């Protein structure tokens, strides 16, 4: 049914017709669910922000849409002409593949061997080209190799554009809305927000919203043992080699700003497995690696979170892409002992 506004009825120029809902319109507005079985509210209340319900399956849909649509609006990207080139461990690659397919853009995604078979297959299904690089010989890490290959592609591929999730302000801006959703869904602002840190886009975006609104929420950044995001690793961390993607980084992200996090908690790969399997056993939530990381951080936070506090854990993705790793007893035994 078409509704004619009163302005149109008296001869005013009608407003442009709003765009019909499409798949991109389903990004955001993800559910916030109580995790009362795993965290009895008699101690403190925990809510999980379930980002797996985005159409691409993760929180990275928000950042991908923000970065790509900004570049389209400025003319840096032209449908049918431009090629997006990006480095990703999986989820952003899938989010970009969906956006690029939608907007008729070519995508070359540079990944590393930690990217799961399922993630690479999904990217290819959307039409992306997936390139796999090995460890950087100097640092022994993957991210420097991925970034080096991105720069090579930018020099050689015509009409190439790099969103640069590690330094793009529109990655962080996407998460002003993530935090707004959390704030508006609860009777009052949460006392603590637990966020997995990788590019630090989610962390920074949520922190900016908290500061702008004057909220009392304290931010807990969950990082990986061995990561350099918040400073050089301690000597004991250097023996730990990360195999679960989604949080931690071998290079300090340009998006990071001093003081974004009130507390930093580092977790191991085995902690991630423990967190994932605890969520599954107690809450029937099949979650991904970085979701397991924030859950593990909460499981160990009882000594410093005050009774009666309200906590929100952002759960970045689902676990269906980790069935051969985190949820495989054989993989866990062979990789993590």
N, C-alpha and C positions, 0 to 999 in steps of 0.2 A: 504493500500500500504506500503511495506517495503522499506525504504531508506537505502542504504549501504553507509557508510561514506567513504571518500577517504582513510582514514587510513586502514580501513578494506580491501579496494580494493587492497592495495599493500602488504597485508599479515600480518598486525599488529593484535594483539589479540583484538577482538571486545569488546567494553565496555559492562558491564552488562545491560541487558534490563531493562529500568525503569519500576517501578510498574505501572500497569494499574490504571487509576482513579477509586477510590472506594468511598463509602459514606464518609469516613474520609477525602478525598481530598477536600470535599466541606466546611470544617471548615475554617473560616476566609474569608477575602475579602468581608466583609459585606458592604452594601451600606451606604453612607453618604448622608443624605437628608437635604435640607433646611427646616427650621421651620419658614418660613416667615409669615405665617398667625397668628401664636401664638406670635411670636416675630418680629414685623415689623422692617426691616433692617434700617429704618430711625433712629432708636435708636442704636441698635447693632445687628450684624448678629449672628444667632444661627444655628448650624448644629447638626443633630442627627445621631449618629452612631448606626445603627439598628442591634443589635446582635441577634434578634429573627430569622434572616435568616440563622443562623447556623443549621445544620441538627437536633441537639437535642433541638433546640429552644431557646438557651441562650448563653451568653458569656462564661459560664462554660465549654462549649465544648472545648474551647481553652486550659484551664487549665487541664482538664481531659486528653486530648490527650498528652499534654506535660509531665504530671506526669506518666501516664501509659506507654507510649512508652519509657520513660527514664528507668523505672523499668524493662521493658522487655529487653532492651538493656544491662542492667547490670546483668541480670539473677535473680534479686530479684522476678520477676514474671515469672512463667512457664505456658504456655497455657495448659489447660486440667488438671492442678494440683493445681494451687494457688487459694486462695480466697482473694479477696479485701474486706477490712472492712473500712467503712468510715462513718463519721457523716455529715449530710446535712439537710438543711431546704427544699430542693426540687430540684433546678436546677442542682447542681453538682451531685446529686444522679442520675438524668436522664442522664446526660452526661456520668457518669461512667457506668451506666447500658448499654448504647449503646456501649461504648468501650469494656466493659467486654464481652458482647454478641459477638462482632466482633472477639475478640481475644481468645474466649473460656476460659474465666475466670469466676469463681463464684463471686457473689457480695452479701454482706450483708450490707444494708444501714440502719443506725440508724437515725431515724427522731423523730419529736415531733408532738403534735396535731396541730400545726400551718401549717404543711405541708398539702397542699390541697389534696382533694380526687383524683383529676385528676393526680397530680404529683405522688402520690403513685401508682395509677393504671398504669401509663406509666412505672414506674420502674418495676413493676411486669410483665408487658407485655414483657419486655426485658429479663425476667427470674431472676430478682433480688429478694432476700429475704428482706422484709421491716420490721424492728422492730421499734415500737413506744414506747418512754419513756415519763415519766411524769416529772414535775418540780423537781429540786433539792430542798430538804427540807430546806437546810441551806440558800440558796441564793434566792429561789423562781424563778430561771431562768431555762431554758431548756438546754442550752449548756453544763453546767457542768455534767448534767445527761447523755447527749449523749456521751460526751467524756469518762465518767466512763464506760459506757456500751461498747464502742469501746475497751477500755483496757481489759475488761473482755473477750471479744471475741478473742482478740489477744492471750490471755493466753490459751484459750480452743479450738480454731479451728485450725486444722492442716494446715500448709503451709499458714497461714494468713499473709497478708501484708496490712499495713496502709499507704495510700498515704499522709495523714496528710495535707490537703489543707491549714491549718492554719500556717504551718511552712515549707512547701516544697518550696524550691527555684525555682523549675520548674513550680510552679503555677505562680510566678512573672515573670519568664523568658518568659512565653507564651505571655505576654502583651508588651514585647518589639516590637513584630510584630504588635500588635493592634495599638500602637502609631505610628509605621512606616507607617501603612496604612493611618492613619489620616493625618500625615505629608505629605505623597506623594500625597494625594488626593486634597489638597488645594494649592492655589498659594503661600502661605506662612504659616508658623507655626501659629496655633491659639494663640490668646492672653490668653485665659482661656480654661482649660479643666475641666469639671465637672464630677466627678466619685463617684459613690456610694461606701461606705466603709463597708466591712464585714470582709473577711479574710485579706483584704488590698493587695491581690495579684495583682489586676488590678492597684491599686494606685501605688504600688511600681514598678511594671514593666514599667508603663508609665513614672514614675518619673526617673527611671534609663535611659530610652531611651532619655528623654528630657535633662538630665544632660550630657549624652555621646555625644549628637549631639550639645550641646550648644544652645538649643532653648530658646527663651524668654518666652515660655508658662508658665503661672502660674496655679498651680493645686489647684482646689477647691474640698475638700473631703466632701461628703454629708453623714452625719451620722444620726442615729436615736436618738431622745430624749430618755434618759435613758441608752444609750449605754456607755460603759466604754473605748472604743477604744482609745480616745484621752484624757483620764483623768477621774477622778471620776465624776459622774453626780452631777449637782447642786441640792440643796435641792428640788427645785420646780419640777425637772425632776422625782423624785422618785415615784411620784404618777401616772406616765404614764406607762402603761404596754403595750409593743409592741405586736401586733397581726399579723402584716404584715411582712413576712420573706423577706430576701434578702439583708438587710443592717443592720448595727448595730451589736453589740456583747456584751455578758455578761462577756467575758474573753478577755484580750488584746492579739491580735494575735502575735505569735512569728515573723511573717514576717514583722511586723511594724518596721520602723526605724525613729528616730527623724528627723523632718524637711521635711518629704515627701510632706506634704501639705502646701501650702502658706496660705490657709484659710480653716477653718472648719465651715460648716453650719449644724445645726441639725434641723430635721423636725419631725413632729408628724405623726401618722397614718392618721389622717384626711388630713394633707398636701399631703400625698401620693395619697389619693383618689382624692383630688382636682387636682393634677398634672396629674394623669391618665385621668381623665374625661376632662380636658382642652385639652390634646393631642388628645383625641378622637373627641371632638367637633370641634376643629379648624383645625386639621391636618389629621383627619381620621386615626390616628394611635392607634391601640388597644395595649396598653402597660401594662407591669406588674408593681408590686409595687415599686421596686427600680428605675424603669424608671420614675414613678410618683414622687419619691423623688427628683431626680435630676431636673426634670421639675419644681417642686415647688420651689426648691432653686433658679432656674433661674428667676422664676416669681417674686421673692422678691429681686432680685439682681440689679434692675434698679438704686438704690441709690448709688451704688458704682462701677458699671461697666461703664467705660468711653464711651462716644458716639463714634461710629465707630469701636468699638472693635469686634473681631471675637471670638466666643465661640463655643466649641464643647461639647455636652452632650452625654456621652455614655449611651445608652438605653439598659440595660442588657438583657431584655427578653420581650416577648409578653404578652398580657392580656388574651389570650384564656384559660389559666389555673386559672384565677381569676374571672371567670364569676359569681361564687357563693359567692364571697366575695366583692372585690372592686367595681364590676359593678352591685352588687345587692343592690337596695335601702333598702330592708328589713334588710340585713346584716349590712349595714352601720348604719342604724338607731338603730339597737339593740346593736351593739358593740361600736359605736362611738357617738351615740346620734345625 
